Amino acid sequence: MSRTVLVTGAKGFVGKNLVVSLKRRDDIEILEHDIDNPDGDLERMTAQADFVFHLAGVNRPEDPAEFETGNTELTGKVCGLLAQAGKKAPIVISSTIQAALDNPYGKSKKGAEDAAREYAAETGATAHVFRLPNVFGKWGRPDYNSAVNTFCHNLARGVPIQVNAPDRIMELVYIDDVVATFCKLLDGAEVEKDNEFFYVNPVFRVPLGDIAKLLKGFASSRETLMLPNMNDPFTLRLYASYVSYLPQDGFAYTLTKREDDRGALAEVLKSEHIGQLFFSTTKPGITRGNHYHDRKVEKFIVLSGDAVIRFEHILTGEVIEVPVKGSEMKVVDIPPGYTHHIENVGETEMVVLFWANELFDQDAPDTYFKEVTRG
């Protein structure tokens, strides 16, 4: 059975991400409301709504009086209209940890929370109140309400950032985790809560200086080719955020290419956790390699052209030949203890992708030259 879901603040940071997620579903109709909707839309939409995500609010008005009208009074209006409709629609309120503070913004958000609870008490509907910490991720406005989003935006454009309190612990949630949690409530699934508030997991607590260091590493990675540990949940999310702020004319970048009479070679990515990735082009009749490793493991993937990869055991002298065509999408493991080379046996340029399980160390390369005996 289809349901009608109202999202207020649909063009805001959280709203945009939530609406995109909801539009992937075919079991709901979405009503989107924001400040530029015509008069009367809110009344019409609340009368139709079976579920409400109330994300609209004010956090940086020119006049502090707008805190009250844009947060407490607007929430009261939404709840009043829902009560008039008599449908007992559940409502999700995106409040903030600032609601615990004695300032105009915090007081107005606390008033919004109270309005939602009063609606629930009077109608028997359910109010899900979230006091969100700092939210970061794609489509946020820079220089608005997220230092992380601002840092991502600036560094992606080569603009320096200033960190005045590097030891300050930032409490953060990622936008897609927020959206996933909201959708759980829509589907009737359990969401973690304490006595008063629902909350999003995971919550990351990271010093601001550490965040800036990671982001600067992302920004320089096109030159260093170094990527951090993507197995870390926060780093994974932060990198996705950073890349989402790249300017459109900055999506592409050129690798450093080394050429000689054999062809060309370029490194692509490096990581202390997964090794390095590089590729080469090789002219017909040319052979690359003739070396072995004690511990280093490699993988060869011929992307185009025809190749023969030859191995020779450095103790037994046994020679193995593995023919590979680019059309096969075949991966060939290169074990330690075998001297090896790859020959372009076709009539066109050969392109090969290589992976090594460790970074190349100029002082200890673990590469020993020894020609393969051809069979």
C-alpha positions, 0 to 999 in steps of 0.5 A: 500500500502506497503512503504519502510522505511529507518532507519539509526543508526538502531543499536543505542539506539533509532534505536533499539527501533524504528526498533522493533516497526516498525517490528510489522507492516505489511504495511512497509518494513524496511531497516536498516543501520548502521556503519557496513553496506557494502559500497554502501548500503546507496546509494541503500537504499536511492534510495528505501526509501519512508520515512527516520528516520535518527538517525545515528550520533556521540556524543563521538568520539576519534577525535573531527573532527569526529563530523563534518563527523559523523553528518553534513557531513553524514546528508548532504550525506543522504539528497543528495542521497535522492534528487538524487532519486527524490522521495521527501521522508520525513525525520525525524532527531534526533538532540539534545538540544546540537545543541543550544550550541557553542561546536563542538558537538552542531555545528555539530548537528546544521549543520545536522539540516541545511542540512535536511532543505536545502533538504526540501527547494530544493526538496519540501520534508518534514523535521521533526527535533527533538531536543531531550532532554535526552532520557532514557529507555531500551537498552541504553548503560551505561556510554555513553550519559544517566546518567539515563541509567547508574544509572539503569545499575549500581544499577541493579548490586549493583554498587554504583552511585555518584550524584555530582549535586543533584539539577540539573534539568534533562529534559527527554523523555522516549524512547517509547514516542520518538518511538510513536511520530516518528511513528505518523509522519510515519502515517501522524498524527499531532505531536506537534511543534513550529516554527522550531522543533517537540518535544516529549511529555511528557517531564519530568523535575526532579532533578537528586537527586530525580531520584537517590533516586527513583532508589535506592528505586527500587534496595532495593525493593526486600528486603523492598518489597516496590514499589512507586506510579506507577500512576506517569507517570515518576515513571512508566517509570523509573521503567520499565527502571530500570528493563530492565537493570537487569542482566539475572542471576538476574531476579529471587529472593527469598522471605522471608518465614515464616513456622510453623506447619500450612504451610508457608507464604511470603509477595510479594509486598507492596505499600502505594498506593495499600496496600500489597500482600502476599500468604500462603500454608496451610496443609489439615485440617488446619484453618487460621484466626479467626479475624476481622478488623474495616477498613482493607479490604482484598481479598482472592484468592484460587489458588489451593486446596479446601477451605471454607471461613467462616464469622461471623458478630460481631454484629448479629452473622450471619455465612456465608460459602463460598466454593472455589476451586482453579480451579474456580479463584474466588475472595472473598472480606473480609469486615470489621466487619466480623470475618473470617477464611479460612479452607483447606477442601481438601486432598492436600496443599492449596495455597492462594493469599491475598491482603490487602488495607493497609500496616500492622502496627505493632503498630496499626494492626487493627486486633482483634482476635475472633473465627468464630462460625461454623454452 
